[in-house]
């Protein structure tokens, strides 16, 4: 995939995910729910960017490192906030 394809796909996926987080925050009356999603948004970007052209092992390593960081950061936010 070219950079433009990945950029459009990533932007669309993030827009849908952020819209979902906002819709989730409405009945909860708590906009802090979106804070939990931010690290997972980076995981989403890394996972979708791994589909771009380039070095396979480097893309996989970056995606795994970002995924580990994102899951840990989100979990810490969940435990601190709730």
MOPAC internal coordinates of N, CA, C and O (Angstrom, degrees):
PM7 1SCF
backbone

  N    0.0000 0     0.00 0     0.00 0    0    0    0
  C    1.4464 1     0.00 0     0.00 0    1    0    0
  C    1.5271 1   108.95 1     0.00 0    2    1    0
  O    1.2310 1   121.08 1   -34.34 1    3    2    1
  N    1.2852 1   115.54 1   145.66 1    3    2    1
  C    1.4502 1   120.12 1   177.76 1    5    3    2
  C    1.5274 1   109.99 1   -81.52 1    6    5    3
  O    1.2310 1   121.29 1   -11.83 1    7    6    5
  N    1.3244 1   115.14 1   168.17 1    7    6    5
  C    1.4542 1   119.76 1   179.26 1    9    7    6
  C    1.5230 1   111.14 1   -60.86 1   10    9    7
  O    1.2310 1   120.61 1   139.75 1   11   10    9
  N    1.3245 1   116.45 1   -40.25 1   11   10    9
  C    1.4714 1   119.90 1  -178.62 1   13   11   10
  C    1.5232 1   110.84 1   -63.14 1   14   13   11
  O    1.2310 1   120.18 1   138.02 1   15   14   13
  N    1.3231 1   117.27 1   -41.98 1   15   14   13
  C    1.4670 1   120.64 1   178.15 1   17   15   14
  C    1.5241 1   111.72 1   -61.80 1   18   17   15
  O    1.2310 1   120.99 1   135.16 1   19   18   17
  N    1.3137 1   115.71 1   -44.84 1   19   18   17
  C    1.4629 1   120.35 1  -179.70 1   21   19   18
  C    1.5208 1   110.30 1   -66.40 1   22   21   19
  O    1.2310 1   120.15 1   139.18 1   23   22   21
  N    1.3302 1   117.31 1   -40.82 1   23   22   21
  C    1.4685 1   120.79 1  -179.37 1   25   23   22
  C    1.5210 1   111.37 1   -63.10 1   26   25   23
  O    1.2310 1   120.33 1   136.78 1   27   26   25
  N    1.3179 1   116.98 1   -43.22 1   27   26   25
  C    1.4707 1   120.30 1  -179.97 1   29   27   26
  C    1.5206 1   110.29 1   -67.41 1   30   29   27
  O    1.2310 1   120.30 1   135.59 1   31   30   29
  N    1.3181 1   117.03 1   -44.41 1   31   30   29
  C    1.4657 1   120.71 1   179.60 1   33   31   30
  C    1.5297 1   111.09 1   -62.43 1   34   33   31
  O    1.2310 1   120.71 1   136.23 1   35   34   33
  N    1.3178 1   116.25 1   -43.77 1   35   34   33
  C    1.4586 1   120.95 1  -179.44 1   37   35   34
  C    1.5251 1   111.07 1   -65.33 1   38   37   35
  O    1.2310 1   120.39 1   135.81 1   39   38   37
  N    1.3262 1   116.85 1   -44.19 1   39   38   37
  C    1.4621 1   120.34 1   179.45 1   41   39   38
  C    1.5261 1   111.26 1   -61.95 1   42   41   39
  O    1.2310 1   120.46 1   138.54 1   43   42   41
  N    1.3166 1   116.73 1   -41.46 1   43   42   41
  C    1.4624 1   120.15 1   179.28 1   45   43   42
  C    1.5321 1   110.76 1   -66.17 1   46   45   43
  O    1.2310 1   120.34 1   137.01 1   47   46   45
  N    1.3200 1   116.96 1   -42.99 1   47   46   45
  C    1.4664 1   120.23 1  -179.77 1   49   47   46
  C    1.5257 1   111.14 1   -64.89 1   50   49   47
  O    1.2310 1   120.38 1   138.89 1   51   50   49
  N    1.3268 1   116.88 1   -41.11 1   51   50   49
  C    1.4637 1   119.58 1   177.98 1   53   51   50
  C    1.5190 1   111.84 1   -66.36 1   54   53   51
  O    1.2310 1   120.47 1   142.00 1   55   54   53
  N    1.3193 1   116.70 1   -38.00 1   55   54   53
  C    1.4675 1   119.77 1   178.65 1   57   55   54
  C    1.5247 1   110.67 1   -62.89 1   58   57   55
  O    1.2310 1   120.35 1   136.48 1   59   58   57
  N    1.3193 1   116.94 1   -43.52 1   59   58   57
  C    1.4634 1   120.79 1   179.09 1   61   59   58
  C    1.5297 1   110.45 1   -65.71 1   62   61   59
  O    1.2310 1   120.36 1   137.36 1   63   62   61
  N    1.3213 1   116.92 1   -42.64 1   63   62   61
  C    1.4626 1   120.24 1  -179.46 1   65   63   62
  C    1.5295 1   111.48 1   -65.75 1   66   65   63
  O    1.2310 1   120.37 1   137.59 1   67   66   65
  N    1.3251 1   116.90 1   -42.41 1   67   66   65
  C    1.4666 1   119.60 1   179.13 1   69   67   66
  C    1.5283 1   111.25 1   -67.32 1   70   69   67
  O    1.2310 1   120.36 1   143.11 1   71   70   69
  N    1.3138 1   116.92 1   -36.89 1   71   70   69
  C    1.4624 1   120.11 1   175.71 1   73   71   70
  C    1.5254 1   110.07 1   -62.52 1   74   73   71
  O    1.2310 1   120.77 1   137.96 1   75   74   73
  N    1.3222 1   116.13 1   -42.04 1   75   74   73
  C    1.4613 1   120.08 1   177.34 1   77   75   74
  C    1.5169 1   112.38 1   -62.26 1   78   77   75
  O    1.2310 1   120.00 1   138.62 1   79   78   77
  N    1.3222 1   117.61 1   -41.38 1   79   78   77
  C    1.4659 1   121.00 1   177.49 1   81   79   78
  C    1.5224 1   111.00 1   -64.68 1   82   81   79
  O    1.2310 1   120.39 1   140.05 1   83   82   81
  N    1.3075 1   116.86 1   -39.95 1   83   82   81
  C    1.4612 1   119.95 1   178.71 1   85   83   82
  C    1.5293 1   110.25 1   -65.35 1   86   85   83
  O    1.2310 1   120.51 1   136.40 1   87   86   85
  N    1.3372 1   116.64 1   -43.60 1   87   86   85
  C    1.4618 1   119.71 1   178.32 1   89   87   86
  C    1.5240 1   111.41 1   -63.65 1   90   89   87
  O    1.2310 1   120.39 1   145.80 1   91   90   89
  N    1.3275 1   116.86 1   -34.20 1   91   90   89
  C    1.4605 1   120.47 1   176.50 1   93   91   90
  C    1.5229 1   111.27 1   -67.81 1   94   93   91
  O    1.2310 1   120.40 1   145.63 1   95   94   93
  N    1.3234 1   116.85 1   -34.37 1   95   94   93
  C    1.4677 1   119.72 1  -177.45 1   97   95   94
  C    1.5276 1   112.68 1   -73.94 1   98   97   95
  O    1.2310 1   119.71 1   157.62 1   99   98   97
  N    1.3175 1   118.15 1   -22.38 1   99   98   97
  C    1.4616 1   120.12 1  -177.48 1  101   99   98
  C    1.5262 1   113.48 1   -62.53 1  102  101   99
  O    1.2310 1   118.61 1   125.69 1  103  102  101
  N    1.3308 1   120.25 1   -54.31 1  103  102  101
  C    1.4700 1   118.36 1  -179.72 1  105  103  102
  C    1.5349 1   112.92 1   -69.77 1  106  105  103
  O    1.2310 1   120.55 1   155.74 1  107  106  105
  N    1.3400 1   116.55 1   -24.26 1  107  106  105
  C    1.4604 1   119.34 1   179.51 1  109  107  106
  C    1.5226 1   112.35 1   -80.54 1  110  109  107
  O    1.2310 1   120.59 1   164.39 1  111  110  109
  N    1.3285 1   116.48 1   -15.61 1  111  110  109
  C    1.4596 1   121.98 1  -175.42 1  113  111  110
  C    1.5327 1   110.57 1    54.30 1  114  113  111
  O    1.2310 1   121.55 1  -138.84 1  115  114  113
  N    1.3273 1   114.64 1    41.16 1  115  114  113
  C    1.4599 1   120.48 1  -177.33 1  117  115  114
  C    1.5292 1   108.14 1  -146.30 1  118  117  115
  O    1.2310 1   120.61 1   -78.18 1  119  118  117
  N    1.3210 1   116.43 1   101.82 1  119  118  117
  C    1.4582 1   120.69 1  -179.59 1  121  119  118
  C    1.5225 1   112.27 1   -75.62 1  122  121  119
  O    1.2310 1   120.14 1   171.16 1  123  122  121
  N    1.3115 1   117.33 1    -8.84 1  123  122  121
  C    1.4563 1   120.87 1   179.21 1  125  123  122
  C    1.5249 1   112.23 1   -68.41 1  126  125  123
  O    1.2310 1   120.05 1   168.14 1  127  126  125
  N    1.3099 1   117.51 1   -11.86 1  127  126  125
  C    1.4635 1   121.09 1   176.52 1  129  127  126
  C    1.5262 1   109.62 1   -60.07 1  130  129  127
  O    1.2310 1   120.44 1   146.98 1  131  130  129
  N    1.3187 1   116.76 1   -33.02 1  131  130  129
  C    1.4673 1   120.58 1  -179.90 1  133  131  130
  C    1.5257 1   111.09 1   -65.26 1  134  133  131
  O    1.2310 1   119.72 1   151.05 1  135  134  133
  N    1.3184 1   118.14 1   -28.95 1  135  134  133
  C    1.4651 1   120.80 1   178.79 1  137  135  134
  C    1.5202 1   111.49 1   -62.68 1  138  137  135
  O    1.2310 1   120.60 1   146.61 1  139  138  137
  N    1.3077 1   116.45 1   -33.39 1  139  138  137
  C    1.4607 1   120.71 1   178.86 1  141  139  138
  C    1.5269 1   110.38 1   -67.13 1  142  141  139
  O    1.2310 1   120.68 1   150.07 1  143  142  141
  N    1.3342 1   116.31 1   -29.93 1  143  142  141
  C    1.4578 1   119.59 1  -176.55 1  145  143  142
  C    1.5236 1   113.11 1   -79.09 1  146  145  143
  O    1.2310 1   118.95 1   154.80 1  147  146  145
  N    1.3187 1   119.60 1   -25.20 1  147  146  145
  C    1.4620 1   120.46 1  -173.46 1  149  147  146
  C    1.5290 1   112.94 1   -52.95 1  150  149  147
  O    1.2310 1   118.43 1   128.57 1  151  150  149
  N    1.3302 1   120.61 1   -51.43 1  151  150  149
  C    1.4665 1   118.17 1   178.12 1  153  151  150
  C    1.5263 1   112.83 1   -62.67 1  154  153  151
  O    1.2310 1   120.28 1   145.77 1  155  154  153
  N    1.3246 1   117.06 1   -34.23 1  155  154  153
  C    1.4625 1   119.70 1   177.98 1  157  155  154
  C    1.5229 1   111.08 1   -69.99 1  158  157  155
  O    1.2310 1   120.24 1   154.21 1  159  158  157
  N    1.3194 1   117.15 1   -25.79 1  159  158  157
  C    1.4620 1   121.07 1   174.07 1  161  159  158
  C    1.5161 1   111.07 1   -64.41 1  162  161  159
  O    1.2310 1   120.49 1   141.21 1  163  162  161
  N    1.3336 1   116.66 1   -38.79 1  163  162  161
  C    1.4640 1   120.12 1   175.63 1  165  163  162
  C    1.5229 1   110.66 1   -65.26 1  166  165  163
  O    1.2310 1   120.48 1   142.47 1  167  166  165
  N    1.3209 1   116.69 1   -37.53 1  167  166  165
  C    1.4698 1   120.33 1   176.58 1  169  167  166
  C    1.5269 1   109.87 1   -62.46 1  170  169  167
  O    1.2310 1   120.65 1   137.40 1  171  170  169
  N    1.3177 1   116.37 1   -42.60 1  171  170  169
  C    1.4665 1   120.89 1   178.01 1  173  171  170
  C    1.5254 1   110.73 1   -61.36 1  174  173  171
  O    1.2310 1   120.32 1   135.54 1  175  174  173
  N    1.3169 1   116.99 1   -44.46 1  175  174  173
  C    1.4711 1   120.65 1   178.81 1  177  175  174
  C    1.5252 1   110.51 1   -63.40 1  178  177  175
  O    1.2310 1   119.94 1   136.38 1  179  178  177
  N    1.3136 1   117.72 1   -43.62 1  179  178  177
  C    1.4685 1   120.69 1   179.96 1  181  179  178
  C    1.5242 1   111.33 1   -64.64 1  182  181  179
  O    1.2310 1   120.52 1   139.36 1  183  182  181
  N    1.3218 1   116.62 1   -40.64 1  183  182  181
  C    1.4660 1   119.70 1  -179.75 1  185  183  182
  C    1.5271 1   111.31 1   -66.35 1  186  185  183
  O    1.2310 1   120.74 1   137.90 1  187  186  185
  N    1.3131 1   116.19 1   -42.10 1  187  186  185
  C    1.4651 1   118.72 1   179.36 1  189  187  186
  C    1.5189 1   111.96 1   -73.57 1  190  189  187
  O    1.2310 1   119.92 1   147.71 1  191  190  189
  N    1.3219 1   117.75 1   -32.29 1  191  190  189
  C    1.4603 1   120.90 1   178.61 1  193  191  190
  C    1.5228 1   111.87 1   -71.34 1  194  193  191
  O    1.2310 1   120.25 1   156.71 1  195  194  193
  N    1.3063 1   117.13 1   -23.29 1  195  194  193
  C    1.4640 1   120.27 1   178.16 1  197  195  194
  C    1.5252 1   111.61 1   -65.66 1  198  197  195
  O    1.2310 1   120.46 1   166.59 1  199  198  197
  N    1.3244 1   116.73 1   -13.41 1  199  198  197
  C    1.4693 1   120.15 1   178.33 1  201  199  198
  C    1.5211 1   112.27 1   -83.48 1  202  201  199
  O    1.2310 1   119.84 1   173.57 1  203  202  201
  N    1.3311 1   117.91 1    -6.43 1  203  202  201
  C    1.4626 1   121.64 1  -177.66 1  205  203  202
  C    1.5299 1   110.65 1   -73.67 1  206  205  203
  O    1.2310 1   121.34 1   -12.93 1  207  206  205
  N    1.3098 1   115.04 1   167.07 1  207  206  205
  C    1.4586 1   120.12 1   176.30 1  209  207  206
  C    1.5252 1   109.44 1   -68.22 1  210  209  207
  O    1.2310 1   120.77 1   -31.86 1  211  210  209
  N    1.3295 1   116.13 1   148.14 1  211  210  209
  C    1.4592 1   119.25 1   177.58 1  213  211  210
  C    1.5068 1   111.74 1   144.07 1  214  213  211
  O    1.2310 1   121.22 1    14.78 1  215  214  213
  N    1.3229 1   115.28 1  -165.22 1  215  214  213
  C    1.4551 1   122.18 1  -177.16 1  217  215  214
  C    1.5246 1   110.06 1   -75.36 1  218  217  215
  O    1.2310 1   120.90 1   -58.96 1  219  218  217
  N    1.3265 1   115.88 1   121.04 1  219  218  217
  C    1.4566 1   121.11 1  -175.17 1  221  219  218
  C    1.5099 1   114.21 1   -63.78 1  222  221  219
  O    1.2310 1   120.46 1   133.56 1  223  222  221
  N    1.3459 1   116.73 1   -46.44 1  223  222  221
  C    1.4632 1   119.28 1  -176.91 1  225  223  222
  C    1.5212 1   111.11 1   -67.83 1  226  225  223
  O    1.2310 1   119.97 1   142.91 1  227  226  225
  N    1.3203 1   117.65 1   -37.09 1  227  226  225
  C    1.4677 1   120.70 1   178.85 1  229  227  226
  C    1.5269 1   110.64 1   -66.79 1  230  229  227
  O    1.2310 1   120.43 1   137.95 1  231  230  229
  N    1.3234 1   116.78 1   -42.05 1  231  230  229
  C    1.4671 1   120.42 1   178.48 1  233  231  230
  C    1.5190 1   110.89 1   -63.58 1  234  233  231
  O    1.2310 1   120.56 1   138.15 1  235  234  233
  N    1.3243 1   116.53 1   -41.85 1  235  234  233
  C    1.4651 1   120.41 1  -179.73 1  237  235  234
  C    1.5263 1   110.92 1   -65.37 1  238  237  235
  O    1.2310 1   120.10 1   138.22 1  239  238  237
  N    1.3292 1   117.41 1   -41.78 1  239  238  237
  C    1.4561 1   121.10 1   179.64 1  241  239  238
  C    1.5239 1   111.08 1   -62.73 1  242  241  239
  O    1.2310 1   120.62 1   134.14 1  243  242  241
  N    1.3177 1   116.41 1   -45.86 1  243  242  241
  C    1.4666 1   119.89 1   179.65 1  245  243  242
  C    1.5268 1   110.31 1   -63.58 1  246  245  243
  O    1.2310 1   120.22 1   137.30 1  247  246  245
  N    1.3348 1   117.19 1   -42.70 1  247  246  245
  C    1.4621 1   120.36 1  -179.81 1  249  247  246
  C    1.5279 1   110.81 1   -62.67 1  250  249  247
  O    1.2310 1   119.84 1   139.00 1  251  250  249
  N    1.3143 1   117.91 1   -41.00 1  251  250  249
  C    1.4679 1   121.10 1   179.94 1  253  251  250
  C    1.5258 1   110.86 1   -67.52 1  254  253  251
  O    1.2310 1   120.20 1   136.06 1  255  254  253
  N    1.3263 1   117.23 1   -43.94 1  255  254  253
  C    1.4662 1   119.91 1   180.00 1  257  255  254
  C    1.5251 1   111.35 1   -63.85 1  258  257  255
  O    1.2310 1   120.40 1   137.47 1  259  258  257
  N    1.3182 1   116.83 1   -42.53 1  259  258  257
  C    1.4663 1   120.09 1   178.41 1  261  259  258
  C    1.5281 1   110.05 1   -66.39 1  262  261  259
  O    1.2310 1   120.20 1   141.38 1  263  262  261
  N    1.3261 1   117.21 1   -38.62 1  263  262  261
  C    1.4633 1   120.46 1   179.69 1  265  263  262
  C    1.5271 1   110.96 1   -63.52 1  266  265  263
  O    1.2310 1   120.20 1   136.33 1  267  266  265
  N    1.3076 1   117.23 1   -43.67 1  267  266  265
  C    1.4686 1   120.12 1   179.10 1  269  267  266
  C    1.5198 1   109.74 1   -63.00 1  270  269  267
  O    1.2310 1   120.37 1   132.11 1  271  270  269
  N    1.3392 1   116.90 1   -47.89 1  271  270  269
  C    1.4610 1   120.17 1   179.25 1  273  271  270
  C    1.5287 1   111.08 1   -60.29 1  274  273  271
  O    1.2310 1   120.08 1   134.68 1  275  274  273
  N    1.3283 1   117.45 1   -45.32 1  275  274  273
  C    1.4533 1   121.26 1  -176.54 1  277  275  274
  C    1.5114 1   113.10 1   -64.29 1  278  277  275
  O    1.2310 1   120.30 1   138.04 1  279  278  277
  N    1.3086 1   117.02 1   -41.96 1  279  278  277
  C    1.4625 1   120.20 1   179.98 1  281  279  278
  C    1.5263 1   110.39 1   -67.83 1  282  281  279
  O    1.2310 1   120.23 1   137.74 1  283  282  281
  N    1.3228 1   117.17 1   -42.26 1  283  282  281
  C    1.4646 1   120.18 1   178.97 1  285  283  282
  C    1.5274 1   110.64 1   -65.06 1  286  285  283
  O    1.2310 1   120.19 1   135.24 1  287  286  285
  N    1.3288 1   117.23 1   -44.76 1  287  286  285
  C    1.4636 1   120.31 1  -179.45 1  289  287  286
  C    1.5281 1   111.12 1   -63.71 1  290  289  287
  O    1.2310 1   119.97 1   137.68 1  291  290  289
  N    1.3109 1   117.66 1   -42.32 1  291  290  289
  C    1.4634 1   120.18 1   178.53 1  293  291  290
  C    1.5274 1   110.78 1   -65.05 1  294  293  291
  O    1.2310 1   120.29 1   138.06 1  295  294  293
  N    1.3169 1   117.05 1   -41.94 1  295  294  293
  C    1.4566 1   120.29 1   179.75 1  297  295  294
  C    1.5288 1   110.68 1   -62.79 1  298  297  295
  O    1.2310 1   120.34 1   139.36 1  299  298  297
  N    1.3246 1   116.95 1   -40.64 1  299  298  297
  C    1.4501 1   119.43 1   177.86 1  301  299  298
  C    1.5216 1   110.95 1   -64.22 1  302  301  299
  O    1.2310 1   119.91 1   141.04 1  303  302  301
  N    1.3090 1   117.78 1   -38.96 1  303  302  301
  C    1.4561 1   120.22 1   177.98 1  305  303  302
  C    1.5187 1   111.28 1   -66.25 1  306  305  303
  O    1.2310 1   120.30 1   141.13 1  307  306  305
  N    1.3163 1   117.03 1   -38.87 1  307  306  305
  C    1.4653 1   120.32 1   178.01 1  309  307  306
  C    1.5305 1   109.98 1   -63.17 1  310  309  307
  O    1.2310 1   120.34 1   134.73 1  311  310  309
  N    1.3096 1   116.96 1   -45.27 1  311  310  309
  C    1.4735 1   119.28 1  -177.44 1  313  311  310
  C    1.5190 1   112.06 1   -69.64 1  314  313  311
  O    1.2310 1   119.60 1   148.75 1  315  314  313
  N    1.3192 1   118.38 1   -31.25 1  315  314  313
  C    1.4583 1   120.84 1   179.85 1  317  315  314
  C    1.5266 1   110.57 1   -78.50 1  318  317  315
  O    1.2310 1   120.08 1   138.54 1  319  318  317
  N    1.3436 1   117.44 1   -41.46 1  319  318  317
  C    1.4532 1   120.96 1  -175.71 1  321  319  318
  C    1.5246 1   113.03 1   -76.12 1  322  321  319
  O    1.2310 1   120.26 1   142.41 1  323  322  321
  N    1.3164 1   117.10 1   -37.59 1  323  322  321
  C    1.4590 1   119.39 1  -173.27 1  325  323  322
  C    1.4749 1   108.42 1  -117.50 1  326  325  323
  O    1.2310 1   120.10 1   180.00 1  327  326  325

